[in-house]
């Protein structure tokens, strides 16, 4: 009896034996992964410190030109670099400046108060060597009153869910403006804020809000801005802790050294009205579409204007 010959099953594949070399190749190179992550973080830090960084508006001090919920871009290079330029303020405070420059009237800048490390955003209203005073809420620069022209009341959306946290208890950001709240015929609620147009000596013009006449620093005695300093004020004049306000009251305590200026605000990227949640889909309904890509550089009037 002969046994039938059989052929090996061609469907069965033989797996090569696992070698120590292949085991090492399958392992994750954790050192390389960590090195790559560190390089990426350093690149982000360098970009934020040298070129530009995002900034969030958490308070009402720069209304009407900046609203709570605005996200904007701050450029780091217009006035050179210093300790305040570096993101997260990881460098010690100092007076050094590299490739220094001086802001112009009307620039919106971020500044670091002398007694803390959070950034404030304000407008430059006086330059080194200027004499500045405030009389009944009006800037007097080098002996001349800065023009303030009355504008029609500015309508700011009610944004009922917009919350501010710069006090001990969170509050609706426009709670102080209840007297100006009104309902339009369409049913939309807005705040009709008393508005002035201020124009600085270089023609830089912008809107400011002045809703009361009893602000503690509506009158500020004349001083001379020292060399290497600028005087900063918020556009919401009765709700801004700026150069007029003492350090102990969370203000800037007078002129600010240029070495404490961390950059210039350029434009709004997008803005949310406070109704958003952690669900990204809610962000679309909260988007203030009319504010995206709004320039923050002041308009400059010519002599003919």
Sine and cosine of phi, psi and omega as CSV:
sin_phi,cos_phi,sin_psi,cos_psi,sin_omega,cos_omega
0.00,0.00,0.82,-0.57,-0.02,-1.00
-0.99,-0.13,0.59,-0.81,0.00,-1.00
-1.00,-0.05,0.77,-0.63,-0.03,-1.00
-0.91,0.41,0.69,-0.73,0.03,-1.00
-0.95,0.30,0.63,-0.78,0.03,-1.00
-0.86,-0.51,0.51,-0.86,0.04,-1.00
-0.98,-0.21,0.53,-0.84,0.06,-1.00
-0.84,0.55,0.58,-0.82,0.02,-1.00
-0.94,0.34,0.91,-0.42,-0.07,-1.00
-0.96,0.29,-0.23,0.97,-0.02,-1.00
-0.99,0.15,-0.21,0.98,-0.03,-1.00
-1.00,-0.03,0.87,-0.49,0.00,-1.00
-0.99,-0.14,0.58,-0.81,0.01,-1.00
-0.99,-0.11,0.88,-0.48,0.00,-1.00
-0.99,0.16,0.73,-0.69,0.04,-1.00
-0.91,0.42,0.55,-0.83,0.01,-1.00
-0.90,0.43,0.64,-0.77,0.00,-1.00
-0.96,0.27,0.80,-0.60,-0.03,-1.00
-0.97,-0.23,0.32,-0.95,0.07,-1.00
-0.84,0.55,-0.55,0.83,0.00,-1.00
-0.91,0.41,-0.67,0.74,-0.01,-1.00
-0.94,0.35,-0.55,0.84,0.06,-1.00
-0.89,0.45,-0.67,0.74,0.02,-1.00
-0.90,0.43,-0.58,0.81,-0.02,-1.00
-0.93,0.37,-0.47,0.88,-0.02,-1.00
-0.99,0.17,-0.24,0.97,-0.02,-1.00
-0.96,0.28,0.57,-0.82,0.06,-1.00
-0.97,0.24,0.74,-0.67,0.03,-1.00
-0.99,0.13,1.00,0.09,-0.08,-1.00
-0.89,0.45,-0.60,0.80,0.02,-1.00
-0.89,0.46,-0.68,0.74,0.03,-1.00
-0.91,0.41,-0.63,0.78,0.02,-1.00
-0.90,0.44,-0.70,0.71,0.00,-1.00
-0.91,0.42,-0.66,0.75,0.02,-1.00
-0.87,0.48,-0.68,0.73,0.01,-1.00
-0.90,0.44,-0.63,0.78,0.02,-1.00
-0.91,0.41,-0.67,0.74,0.01,-1.00
-0.89,0.45,-0.68,0.73,0.02,-1.00
-0.88,0.48,-0.67,0.74,0.01,-1.00
-0.90,0.44,-0.70,0.72,0.00,-1.00
-0.90,0.44,-0.63,0.77,0.03,-1.00
-0.91,0.42,-0.60,0.80,0.03,-1.00
-0.91,0.41,-0.66,0.75,0.03,-1.00
-0.90,0.43,-0.70,0.72,0.01,-1.00
-0.88,0.48,-0.67,0.74,0.01,-1.00
-0.90,0.44,-0.67,0.74,0.01,-1.00
-0.90,0.45,-0.74,0.68,-0.01,-1.00
-0.90,0.44,-0.53,0.85,-0.08,-1.00
-1.00,0.07,-0.54,0.84,-0.12,-0.99
-0.99,-0.17,-0.54,0.84,-0.14,-0.99
-0.91,-0.41,-0.92,0.39,-0.07,-1.00
-0.33,-0.94,0.38,-0.92,0.07,-1.00
-0.56,-0.83,0.41,-0.91,0.07,-1.00
-0.97,0.23,0.44,-0.90,-0.02,-1.00
-0.60,-0.80,0.62,-0.79,-0.02,-1.00
-0.92,-0.39,0.68,-0.74,0.01,-1.00
-1.00,-0.05,0.92,-0.39,-0.06,-1.00
-0.98,-0.21,-0.08,1.00,-0.11,-0.99
-0.64,-0.77,0.11,-0.99,-0.12,-0.99
-1.00,-0.08,0.14,0.99,-0.18,-0.98
-0.92,0.40,-0.35,0.94,-0.02,-1.00
-0.93,-0.36,0.27,0.96,0.15,-0.99
-0.88,0.48,0.55,-0.84,0.10,0.99
-1.00,-0.04,-0.02,1.00,-0.12,-0.99
-0.99,0.16,-0.42,0.91,0.11,-0.99
-0.76,-0.65,0.77,-0.63,-0.01,-1.00
-0.95,-0.32,0.48,-0.87,0.11,-0.99
-0.84,0.54,0.75,-0.66,-0.05,-1.00
0.98,-0.22,-0.18,0.98,0.08,-1.00
-0.94,0.35,0.67,-0.74,0.17,-0.98
-0.92,-0.39,0.77,-0.64,-0.11,-0.99
-0.67,-0.74,0.14,-0.99,0.02,-1.00
-0.94,-0.34,0.77,-0.64,0.08,-1.00
-0.94,-0.35,0.84,-0.54,0.05,-1.00
-1.00,0.08,0.58,-0.82,-0.11,-0.99
-0.99,-0.17,-0.24,0.97,-0.20,-0.98
-0.99,-0.17,-0.22,0.97,-0.11,-0.99
-0.85,0.53,-0.55,0.84,-0.03,-1.00
-0.92,-0.39,0.34,0.94,-0.08,-1.00
1.00,0.10,-0.25,-0.97,-0.08,-1.00
-0.81,-0.59,0.50,-0.87,0.04,-1.00
-0.45,-0.89,-0.12,-0.99,-0.03,-1.00
-0.87,0.50,-0.54,0.84,-0.04,-1.00
-0.96,0.28,-0.28,0.96,0.02,-1.00
-0.95,0.33,-0.48,0.87,-0.12,-0.99
-0.96,0.28,0.80,-0.59,-0.04,-1.00
-0.86,0.51,0.54,-0.84,0.00,-1.00
0.91,0.41,0.08,1.00,0.04,-1.00
0.76,0.65,0.78,0.63,-0.03,-1.00
-0.99,0.17,-0.21,0.98,0.05,-1.00
-1.00,-0.04,0.48,-0.88,0.06,-1.00
-0.92,0.39,0.51,-0.86,0.02,-1.00
-0.87,0.49,0.68,-0.74,-0.01,-1.00
-0.44,-0.90,0.10,-0.99,-0.02,-1.00
-0.96,-0.27,0.04,1.00,-0.05,-1.00
-0.95,0.30,0.47,-0.88,0.07,-1.00
-0.59,-0.81,0.65,-0.76,0.02,-1.00
-0.92,-0.39,0.80,-0.61,-0.10,-1.00
0.79,0.62,0.84,0.54,-0.15,-0.99
-0.93,0.38,0.53,-0.85,0.10,-0.99
-0.65,-0.76,0.17,-0.99,-0.02,-1.00
-0.86,-0.50,0.72,-0.69,0.06,-1.00
-0.87,0.49,0.26,-0.97,0.11,-0.99
-0.98,-0.20,0.34,-0.94,0.14,-0.99
-0.80,0.60,0.71,-0.70,0.10,-1.00
1.00,-0.02,-0.19,0.98,0.05,-1.00
-0.89,0.45,0.61,-0.79,0.13,-0.99
-0.99,-0.14,0.83,-0.55,-0.12,-0.99
-0.78,-0.63,0.33,-0.94,0.16,-0.99
-0.97,-0.22,0.68,-0.74,-0.05,-1.00
-0.73,-0.68,0.49,-0.87,0.01,-1.00
-0.95,-0.31,0.89,-0.46,0.02,-1.00
-0.86,0.51,0.42,-0.91,-0.08,-1.00
-0.92,0.39,-0.41,0.91,-0.12,-0.99
-0.97,-0.26,0.11,0.99,0.02,-1.00
-0.37,-0.93,-0.02,-1.00,-0.12,-0.99
-0.87,-0.50,0.18,0.98,0.08,-1.00
-0.99,0.13,0.49,-0.87,-0.03,-1.00
-1.00,0.03,0.72,-0.69,0.17,-0.99
-0.95,-0.31,0.50,-0.87,0.00,-1.00
-0.87,-0.49,0.83,-0.56,-0.10,-1.00
-0.57,-0.82,0.06,-1.00,0.00,-1.00
-0.94,-0.34,0.63,-0.77,0.03,-1.00
-0.98,0.21,0.87,-0.50,0.01,-1.00
-0.88,-0.48,-0.16,0.99,0.06,-1.00
-0.50,-0.87,0.60,-0.80,-0.08,-1.00
-0.95,-0.32,0.15,-0.99,0.02,-1.00
-0.80,0.60,0.74,-0.67,0.01,-1.00
1.00,0.00,-0.24,0.97,0.02,-1.00
-0.94,0.34,0.52,-0.85,0.22,-0.98
-0.99,-0.14,0.80,-0.59,-0.03,-1.00
-0.74,-0.68,0.66,-0.75,0.13,-0.99
-0.64,-0.77,0.28,-0.96,0.12,-0.99
-0.82,-0.57,0.82,-0.57,-0.04,-1.00
-0.83,-0.56,0.91,-0.41,-0.02,-1.00
0.79,0.61,0.64,0.77,0.07,-1.00
1.00,0.07,-0.04,1.00,-0.01,-1.00
-0.95,-0.30,0.74,-0.67,0.02,-1.00
-0.95,0.33,0.72,-0.69,0.14,-0.99
-0.90,-0.43,0.92,-0.40,-0.12,-0.99
-0.92,-0.40,0.88,-0.47,-0.01,-1.00
0.80,0.60,0.65,0.76,0.07,-1.00
1.00,0.07,-0.05,1.00,-0.02,-1.00
-0.88,-0.48,0.72,-0.69,0.02,-1.00
-0.93,0.36,0.75,-0.66,0.06,-1.00
-0.96,0.27,0.82,-0.58,-0.06,-1.00
-0.85,0.53,0.69,-0.72,0.10,-0.99
-0.76,-0.65,0.97,-0.24,-0.03,-1.00
-1.00,-0.10,0.71,-0.71,0.01,-1.00
-0.94,0.34,0.75,-0.66,0.04,-1.00
-0.92,-0.39,0.34,-0.94,0.11,-0.99
-0.85,0.52,0.53,-0.85,0.02,-1.00
-0.79,0.61,0.70,-0.72,-0.03,-1.00
-1.00,0.00,0.77,-0.64,0.00,-1.00
-1.00,0.00,0.89,-0.45,0.04,-1.00
-0.94,-0.34,0.80,-0.60,-0.02,-1.00
-0.81,0.59,0.58,-0.82,-0.07,-1.00
-0.90,0.44,-0.57,0.82,0.01,-1.00
0.67,0.74,0.92,0.38,-0.16,-0.99
-0.88,0.47,-0.33,0.94,-0.03,-1.00
-0.98,-0.21,0.17,0.99,-0.04,-1.00
-0.98,0.20,0.90,-0.44,-0.11,-0.99
-0.92,-0.40,0.70,-0.71,0.09,-1.00
-0.94,-0.34,0.51,-0.86,-0.08,-1.00
-0.80,-0.60,0.42,0.91,-0.05,-1.00
-1.00,0.02,0.17,0.99,0.12,-0.99
-0.85,-0.53,0.07,-1.00,-0.07,-1.00
-0.90,0.44,-0.51,0.86,0.04,-1.00
-0.85,-0.53,0.73,-0.68,0.02,-1.00
-0.87,0.49,0.54,-0.84,-0.07,-1.00
-0.53,-0.85,0.31,-0.95,0.10,-1.00
-0.91,0.40,0.77,-0.64,-0.17,-0.99
-0.84,0.53,-0.47,0.88,-0.05,-1.00
-0.97,-0.24,0.37,0.93,-0.05,-1.00
-0.85,0.52,-0.53,0.85,-0.03,-1.00
-0.97,0.26,-0.13,0.99,-0.09,-1.00
-0.94,-0.33,0.43,0.90,-0.08,-1.00
-0.83,0.56,-0.56,0.83,-0.04,-1.00
-0.91,0.41,-0.31,0.95,-0.06,-1.00
-0.97,-0.25,0.12,0.99,-0.03,-1.00
-0.98,0.19,0.71,-0.71,-0.01,-1.00
-0.53,-0.85,0.38,-0.93,0.03,-1.00
-0.94,-0.34,0.82,-0.57,0.01,-1.00
-0.97,0.25,0.32,-0.95,0.04,-1.00
-0.81,0.59,-0.47,0.88,0.02,-1.00
-0.96,0.29,-0.19,0.98,-0.07,-1.00
0.99,-0.11,-0.15,0.99,0.00,-1.00
-0.97,0.25,0.70,-0.72,0.01,-1.00
-1.00,-0.09,0.73,-0.68,0.01,-1.00
-0.66,-0.75,0.21,-0.98,0.15,-0.99
-0.93,-0.36,0.87,-0.49,0.00,-1.00
-1.00,-0.07,0.99,-0.13,-0.17,-0.99
-1.00,-0.04,0.69,-0.73,0.08,-1.00
-0.90,0.43,0.81,-0.59,-0.22,-0.98
-0.79,-0.61,0.64,-0.77,0.09,-1.00
-0.82,-0.58,0.46,-0.89,0.13,-0.99
-0.96,-0.29,0.88,-0.48,-0.02,-1.00
-0.98,-0.21,0.63,-0.78,-0.02,-1.00
-0.74,-0.67,0.87,-0.49,-0.04,-1.00
-1.00,0.05,0.19,-0.98,-0.13,-0.99
-0.85,0.53,-0.47,0.88,0.00,-1.00
-1.00,0.06,0.13,0.99,0.00,-1.00
1.00,-0.02,-0.10,0.99,0.03,-1.00
-0.89,0.45,0.82,-0.57,-0.06,-1.00
-0.76,-0.65,0.57,-0.82,-0.09,-1.00
-0.28,-0.96,0.26,-0.97,0.01,-1.00
-1.00,0.00,0.58,-0.82,0.14,-0.99
-0.77,-0.64,0.35,-0.94,0.07,-1.00
-0.92,-0.39,0.73,-0.69,0.08,-1.00
-0.67,-0.75,0.98,-0.21,-0.16,-0.99
-0.97,-0.26,-0.01,1.00,0.00,-1.00
-0.47,-0.88,0.24,-0.97,-0.06,-1.00
-0.88,-0.48,0.15,0.99,-0.06,-1.00
-0.89,-0.47,0.41,0.91,0.02,-1.00
-0.92,0.39,0.64,-0.77,-0.15,-0.99
-0.88,0.48,-0.47,0.88,-0.03,-1.00
-0.91,-0.41,0.49,0.87,0.16,-0.99
-0.92,0.40,-0.29,0.96,0.12,-0.99
-0.83,-0.56,0.84,-0.54,-0.08,-1.00
-0.72,-0.70,0.83,-0.55,-0.08,-1.00
-0.90,0.44,0.49,-0.87,-0.05,-1.00
-0.90,0.43,0.71,-0.71,0.12,-0.99
-0.73,-0.69,0.27,-0.96,0.14,-0.99
-0.97,-0.25,0.80,-0.60,0.00,-1.00
-0.94,0.34,0.84,-0.54,-0.04,-1.00
-0.91,0.41,0.32,-0.95,0.11,-0.99
-0.84,0.54,0.62,-0.78,0.03,-1.00
0.96,0.27,0.32,0.95,0.01,-1.00
-0.73,-0.68,0.30,-0.95,0.15,-0.99
-0.68,-0.73,0.39,-0.92,0.04,-1.00
-0.96,-0.27,0.78,-0.63,-0.12,-0.99
-0.88,-0.47,0.62,-0.78,0.08,-1.00
-0.65,-0.76,0.48,-0.88,0.10,-1.00
-1.00,0.09,0.45,-0.89,-0.01,-1.00
-0.96,0.27,-0.40,0.92,0.09,-1.00
-1.00,-0.01,0.99,0.13,-0.33,-0.94
-0.86,0.51,-0.51,0.86,-0.02,-1.00
-1.00,-0.09,0.17,0.99,-0.03,-1.00
-0.62,-0.79,0.69,0.73,-0.05,-1.00
-0.67,-0.74,0.84,-0.55,0.12,-0.99
-1.00,0.01,1.00,-0.07,-0.14,-0.99
-0.82,-0.57,-0.50,-0.86,-0.06,-1.00
-0.91,0.42,-0.32,0.95,0.03,-1.00
-0.97,0.23,-0.33,0.94,-0.19,-0.98
-0.98,-0.21,0.72,-0.70,-0.02,-1.00
-0.87,0.49,0.45,-0.90,0.04,-1.00
-0.82,0.57,-0.67,0.74,-0.06,-1.00
-0.93,0.37,-0.22,0.98,0.09,-1.00
-0.96,-0.28,0.43,0.90,0.04,-1.00
0.93,0.38,0.35,0.94,0.08,-1.00
-1.00,-0.05,-0.23,-0.97,0.00,-1.00
-1.00,-0.08,-0.19,0.98,0.13,-0.99
0.91,0.41,0.68,0.73,0.04,-1.00
0.98,-0.20,-0.24,-0.97,-0.01,-1.00
-0.84,0.54,0.55,-0.84,-0.08,-1.00
-0.96,-0.28,0.77,-0.64,0.06,-1.00
-0.87,0.49,0.62,-0.78,0.04,-1.00
-0.90,0.44,-0.37,0.93,0.06,-1.00
-0.95,0.31,-0.17,0.99,0.06,-1.00
-0.97,-0.25,0.13,0.99,0.05,-1.00
-1.00,-0.06,0.86,-0.52,-0.12,-0.99
-0.99,-0.14,-0.05,1.00,0.02,-1.00
0.41,-0.91,0.00,-1.00,-0.05,-1.00
-0.86,-0.51,0.72,-0.69,0.04,-1.00
-0.96,0.29,0.72,-0.69,-0.09,-1.00
-0.94,-0.34,-0.81,0.58,-0.04,-1.00
-0.33,-0.94,0.38,-0.93,0.06,-1.00
-0.99,0.11,0.77,-0.64,0.07,-1.00
-1.00,0.08,-0.75,0.66,0.11,-0.99
-0.35,-0.94,0.20,-0.98,-0.07,-1.00
-0.56,-0.83,0.64,-0.77,0.00,-1.00
-0.86,-0.50,0.60,-0.80,-0.13,-0.99
-1.00,-0.01,0.11,0.99,0.07,-1.00
0.99,-0.12,-0.12,0.99,-0.01,-1.00
-1.00,0.03,-0.04,1.00,-0.05,-1.00
-0.95,0.31,0.43,-0.90,0.10,-1.00
-0.86,-0.51,-0.19,-0.98,0.06,-1.00
-0.94,0.35,-0.29,0.96,0.03,-1.00
-0.97,0.25,0.90,-0.43,-0.04,-1.00
-0.84,0.55,-0.44,0.90,0.01,-1.00
-0.90,0.43,-0.44,0.90,0.00,-1.00
-0.96,0.28,-0.30,0.96,-0.05,-1.00
-0.92,0.39,-0.50,0.87,-0.02,-1.00
-0.92,0.40,-0.66,0.75,0.03,-1.00
-0.94,0.34,-0.46,0.89,-0.02,-1.00
-0.99,0.10,-0.15,0.99,-0.11,-0.99
-0.94,0.34,0.77,-0.64,0.16,-0.99
-1.00,-0.01,1.00,0.00,-0.17,-0.99
-0.90,0.43,-0.44,0.90,-0.05,-1.00
-0.97,0.26,-0.17,0.99,-0.04,-1.00
-0.99,-0.15,-0.25,0.97,-0.03,-1.00
-0.88,0.47,0.73,-0.69,0.05,-1.00
0.92,0.39,0.39,0.92,0.09,-1.00
-0.95,0.31,0.81,-0.59,0.03,-1.00
-0.95,0.32,0.60,-0.80,0.04,-1.00
-0.95,-0.31,0.11,0.99,0.09,-1.00
-0.98,0.17,0.72,-0.70,-0.06,-1.00
-0.93,0.37,0.57,-0.82,0.14,-0.99
-0.93,0.37,0.63,-0.78,0.00,-1.00
-0.90,-0.44,0.84,-0.55,0.04,-1.00
-0.99,0.17,0.57,-0.82,0.11,-0.99
-1.00,0.06,0.17,-0.99,0.01,-1.00
-0.87,0.49,-0.55,0.84,0.00,-1.00
-0.94,0.34,-0.38,0.93,-0.03,-1.00
-1.00,0.03,0.00,0.00,0.00,0.00
